[in-house]
């Protein structure tokens, strides 16, 4: 016969009475709570009508996996008042009433303050990092390197997941403020608030975020972003393994803090070194694959050449568009500045006008004192400054860097190749 069972049940701090009621129901069925160890641990015994009390200890820490010294002192104080301490995790402390005339462990107002503070801290811990990631990646992408990251599905993946999580966090924060207001009204009316589970919205929120993360991860695979896909999978797998080990080993608060600092530095190192390395390695791989058939146009498309061309560059593609940065060179006997023997250009395509407008805006600094050449390029806008050209169409941008101004015939040849002539 099974004498022990483990239940993977989770309760929020604002559900402490719901938690106590659950433990009471288990005791009526003969399952008695013994503590936490990778879930709630129950031992089989005789059915008993045991009165449980679950309190939120303000001096506890969310990372506490077992009773610390201050928790033990708190337990001794409660036991003197008729409450037997069972176990604690995080800020939760579980007691059994041993004396019928045991006084409440804390007064209603103090209890509300404890629960409220714990809930606010929990909310900030869960969503604070998401808010920071949205601001950081948003500012980095929009202000600094938009032209590059907007064509990386990995960057879009991070931004979308963090943005959705942040929106959920804002909604959750509003809900929490409403809950606090309701509890205050009850206290003001002389009522004793009950900390029950009103809805299943917490489970729905977690399921929603898991589905968003899963969908975004699948999109990385479908988009052929294999390196980014496996980075996400490995990161999630390592996080799960670490969480399980922490729950099993139940380290002290000090050990957990040391581990957290080490993990934090590891995450920072990954963000600083691994992620850029992924982008660079992907760029190198794509650069090696580029050939004459992979680029929009080459030198031979602009004028007659009898020598082979050397092609190189990178290609970036995401759900928002693509960017091909390439250079074409050739060696000609007796070549001079009057003949084209190199060209470097960025060819950007997107179905989203705001993407093109943002890239165009970021390049305006380079267009100062440039002359208008829109008519020659059949473009919405086109600027020329010495050997540089900036051309904008409805669905594409073209930036050309060359050693001299192009002739009208050469411009027309490029327009034909990119389909705008």
N, C-alpha and C positions, 0 to 999 in steps of 0.2 A: 504494500500500500504506500502511496506517495505521502511522505511526511513533511516535505518542504515544497514551496513553489515560489517562483519569481514572477512578478508582474511588472511589465514595462508601462507603468501608468505615470502620467505627469500632471501636476497641479501647479497653478500659478499662486503667487502669494495672496492674491485677493480671493482665492478659493480655499483658504485654510479651513473653514468650517465644512466645506464640501469634502475635503481630505479627511477630516476627523469622522464625518458621517460614513465615508467609504470604509475606513478602518473598523468602525463599529459594525457595519453590515458583515464584514469578513469575520469578525469575532463571533457573531451570531451563527455563522455557518461553520464555526470551529477552526477558522484560520486566524492565527494571532500574529500581529506585526512584530518583527524582531529587529528591523533596521533596514538600511540601504546597502546594497552590494550589487551594482549593475542592475538596478531596479529595486522594487520593494520586495523584501523577503518575508514570507509568512511560514509559520510552522503549524502543523496539524495538531489539534487538541480537542478538548471537549467544548461544545458550544457554550459561550458565556456572553452575558450582557455587560460588556466592558465599555466604560465611558472614556473616550479618547479626547484629548484637547491638543490642538495643533496651534502653536504660537509662532509669530515672526520675531526672531531675536534681533534687535537693532544693532548689536555689536558683532553679529555674525557677518561673514563675508560670503558672497555668492560662490566663491571657489572652494569654500570649506567642504571637504569630503567626509569629515568625521568631527566629533566634538573637540574643540580647542579648549585651552585653559579658561578663557572667559565664558565659554559655553558651559563648561563643567561647574564653574562658580554659580552661574545662573541656575543650573539644574539643582544644585544643593539648596539654593534659596527656595526653589519651587517644591522640592521634596519635603522641606520643613513645613510647608503650608499644606501638605497632603497630596502632592502630585508626584508620581513616580516617573522619572525620566527614562525614555526608551532609546532614542537615538536622535541624531541631528544631521542635516545636510544643507549646505547653503545657509540661509537664514531660518530654515524650518527647524523647529524643535517639537518632538512628539512626546506627549505625557499621557499617563493613565491616572485617573482619579482613584486614589486609595481610600480617602476619607469622604464620607457622604457630606460632611459639613465643610469641605475644603473651599476656601475663598477663591474667587477668580484670580488668576495669575496676574492679569493687568486690567486696569479700568478701561471701559469702552473707548474713551477719547484717546488714551495712550495707545490702545491697540490699533485704532484707526491710523494714528500717526506712524506707527511702526509699519503697517501694511502699505500705507501710501508711499512712504519713503523707499521701501523695498521695491515697490512696483515702478516708481520713477527711475530708480537706479537700474532696474532690469530693462526698462524700455530704452534708456540711454545706452546701455551696454550692447543691446541687440541692434539698434539702428544708428547709433552714433557713427560707427565706422562706415556705414553705408552713405550717410550724409557727407562725410569727409571724402569718400571715394568719388561721389558724384561731383562735388566741387573741384576736387583735384584733377580728375580726368577730363571733366568738362572744360575747365580753364586751360589745361595743358593742350587739349585738342583744339578748342575754338580759338584760343589766342596765340598759341605757340607753333604747333605743327599740324594744323588742320589738314593741309594738303596731303600729308602722308598718312596720318592715322585714319582718316575717313575712308580710306580704301583698304583697311585692315579689319577683317571680320572679328578678330580677337578683341580689338579696342571697342568695337560696337557691342560685342558680347558683354564686356565688362560694364560699359555704360548703361546698356539696357537693363541688365540684371540689377545693378545698383540703383538705377532710377526707379524701377518698379518696386524694389524693396523699400526705397525711401518714401515713395508715395504711400505704400502700405504702412510704413512707420508713422507718417503724418496722420493717416486715418486712425491708426491705433492710438496715437497720442491724443487725438480729439476724443475718441471713445473713453480713454482713461480719465480725461478731465471731466467728462460727463458723469462717469462713475463716481469720481471724488465728490462732485457736487451733490449727487444723490445721497451719498453716505453722510455728508455734512448736514443735509436737511433732516435725515433721520435722527442724528445726534441732537440737533437743535430742537427737535420735537420731543426729546426725552426718550426716544426709542433706542434699542440696542441693535446695531446693524448686524446682519448675518452675511458672512462672506461665502456665498454660495456661487456655484457655476450657473450664471444666468443663461448663457448661450454657448454654442459650440464654435464660436467665431475664431477662437485661438487655433483650433485644429484646422479650420477652413483656411485661415491665413497661412499656416505652415504648409498645408497641402498645396495651396496656390503658389507659394514661393518655390516649393520643390518642383512643381510642374513647369514653372517658368525657367528654372535652372536647367531642368532636363531638356526642355524644348530648345533652349539656346545652345546647349551642348550638342544636341543632335544636329542643329543647323551648322555647327562647326564641321561636323563629319560630312554632312551633305555638301558643304561648300569646299570640301577637299582641304580643310585646314587641319591636317592630321597632327602636326606638332602641337598646335594650340589645344586640340581636342584631348590629346593624351596628357598635356599639362594639367588641364582641368580635372580629368579622371584621377590622375596620380595625386593631385592636391586634395581632392575630396576623399580619396581612399586613405591617405595618410592622416587626414583630420579625423576620420572615423576610427581608425586604429588607435590614435592617440586618446580619443574620447573614451574608448572601451578600456584601454590600459589604465587611465586615470580612475575610472569608476571601479575597476577591479583592485588596483593597488591602494586606493584611498590615501594619497600622500597627505602629509601635514600641510598647514597653510604656508609655512616657510618654503617647503619643498615645491609646492605648487607655484609659489611666486617666482622662485628661481627658474623653474621649468617654463613659466610664462614669459619671463624675460628672454630666455634662450630662444623660445619659439618666436617671440616678437622680432628678435634680431635676424632669425632665419627667414622670416617672411619678408623683412626689409631687404635682406640680401637677395632673395628671389626676385623681388620687384626691381631691384637696381641692376642685377647682373643677368639673371636667367631670362626674364622677359625680353630685354633688348637683344640678348643672344639668340633667342628664338626668331625675332624679327630679322636680324642680320643673316642668320643661317637660311631662313626662307628666301630672303632677297638674293643671296648668293646662288641658291639652287635655281631660282627662276632666271637669274642673270645668265647662267650657263646654258639654259634651254633656249634663249632667244636666238633666232636666226632671221635671215632676210624675209622669210615667209611669215614671221611673227610680228613684224613692225609695220606701221602704216605706210611709210615710204622711205626710200633710200636715195643716195646720191645719183644712182643710175636712172631713177625716175625723173630726175630734174635735168639731166643732160647726158650726153653720150659718153660712156666710159668703157675702156677696153681692158681695165685692170680689175682684179678682185677687190671686194670691199670687206672691211673688218667691222663686224657688228657686235655690240655689247649693250648691256643695260639691265633694267629691272622692270618687272610687271607686277602691279598690285591690283587686286580685284576684290570687291566686296559687294554686298547687297545694295550699296549706294552708287556704285559705278566702278570705273577702272582708271588706272593711270599707268601709261607706258613711258618710261624715261629711257631713252636710248641715244647712243652715239654711233655714227657711221664714219669711218675713215678709209682712205685709200692712199697709196703712194704712187705718184706719177713722176716719171722722169721729166725733169725740167719744170715741175710744178712751181707756181708762184702765187702770190697773194691775189692775182687776178683770176685764178682758177679755184674752184671749190675743192678742197681735199679733206674737209671734215664738216660735220654738222652734228649738233647736239640738240635734241628737242624733247619736250614733255607733251604727250598727247593724252588728254583727259576727256573721258566720256561719262555722262551721267544723265539719267532721266529726271533728276531732281534739280529744279532751277536754283533752289536755295544753296545747293552744294556748289554749283558753278559760280553763283554770285559771290559766295564767301571766298572762294579761291581767287576770283578776279579782284575782290577788294583787298586781299592780303598782298597782291602783287602790284597794287597801284603805286607804291613807293618807288618801284623800279621803272615806272612809266613816266616819271617826271621829265619834263622837257622833251617828251617823245612826240613825234609828228603823227598825224592821223593818216592811215592808209586803209581804211575800212572798205572803200570801193574796190581797190585792187584785189582784196582777199574775199570779196563777196560776203563780208561778215557784218554782224551787228555792231561790233566795235573792233578796231585793230590799231595798234600803236607800234611805231618803229623808233628805236633809238640806237643809232650806229648799227651794229650788227645783231641787234636783238629785236625780236618781234613778239608781240602779245596779241593773240587773235581770239575773239569770242564769237561763238555761234549759239544757236538755240540749245543744242544738246552736247556741245563739246567746247573745249578750250585747247589752244595750241600755243606753246611757247617755244620759240626757236632761238638758238644761240649759234651765231655763225661769224666768220671773220670779215664779212663785207656785206653791203646791201644786195639783196636778190634782184635779179632782173624781172621784168614783167612776165617773160616766158617761163622763168623758173617758178614764180609765184603761181601762175596758172597751172603749171604741171602738178604742183603740190595740191592745189584746190581740186583738181580732177581726181587725184589719188584718194583724197579723204571724202570725196562725194559731195562737194559744195559748189562746184563750177557749173 
